[in-house]
Amino acid sequence: MTHLYVQVIAVAVGLGVCIPLFGLIFDTLWALAADSVRGWLARTPRRMAAVGGTSGLMMIGLGTSLAFTGRKD
C-alpha cells in the first residue's frame, strides 16, 4: 500500500515541476517570436503607422461596443 503512495507523490511532484517548466519554455518562445515580428514591423515607418492605425481602430471599436452594450452586472 505504501508503494502506491510513493508513486502518487512522485507523479504529483513530477507534474508540479513539468507544468511550470513547460509554461516557461512556451512563454519564452512566444516572447522571442513577438520580438522578431516587432523587429520586422519596425523596419519601415509605413508598417509601424499601419500597426498604430489598426490598434487605434480596434480601441475605438471596443470602446464603442462597450458603450452600447454596457456592463452585465
C-alpha positions in Angstrom: 0.0 0.0 0.0 2.8 2.4 0.7 4.3 1.8 -2.7 1.1 3.3 -4.2 1.5 6.4 -2.1 5.1 6.8 -3.2 4.0 6.6 -6.9 1.2 9.1 -6.4 3.6 11.5 -4.7 6.2 11.0 -7.4 3.6 11.8 -10.1 2.4 14.9 -8.2 6.0 16.2 -7.8 6.7 15.4 -11.5 3.7 17.3 -12.7 4.4 20.1 -10.3 7.8 20.5 -11.9 6.9 19.8 -15.5 3.9 22.2 -15.8 5.7 25.4 -14.8 8.7 24.3 -16.9 6.6 23.9 -20.0 5.0 27.3 -19.3 8.4 28.9 -19.0 9.6 27.3 -22.3 6.5 28.2 -24.3 6.2 31.7 -22.9 9.8 32.3 -23.8 9.2 31.0 -27.3 6.2 33.4 -27.6 8.2 36.3 -26.4 11.0 35.6 -28.9 8.5 35.2 -31.7 6.8 38.5 -30.8 10.2 40.2 -30.6 11.2 39.1 -34.1 7.8 40.1 -35.6 8.1 43.5 -33.9 11.6 43.9 -35.3 10.2 43.1 -38.8 7.4 45.6 -38.4 9.7 48.3 -37.1 12.0 48.2 -40.1 9.8 50.6 -42.1 7.8 53.5 -40.7 4.9 52.6 -43.0 4.4 49.3 -41.2 4.5 50.9 -37.8 2.0 53.5 -38.9 -0.3 50.7 -40.1 0.1 48.9 -36.8 -0.7 52.1 -34.9 -3.7 52.9 -37.0 -5.0 49.3 -36.7 -4.7 49.3 -33.0 -6.3 52.7 -32.7 -9.3 51.5 -34.7 -9.6 48.4 -32.5 -9.6 50.5 -29.4 -12.3 52.8 -30.8 -14.3 49.7 -31.9 -14.0 48.0 -28.5 -14.9 51.2 -26.6 -17.9 51.8 -28.8 -19.2 48.3 -28.4 -18.7 48.6 -24.6 -20.5 51.9 -24.6 -23.5 50.4 -26.4 -23.7 47.1 -24.6 -22.8 48.3 -21.1 -21.7 46.1 -18.2 -23.6 43.0 -17.3 -23.6 43.3 -13.5 
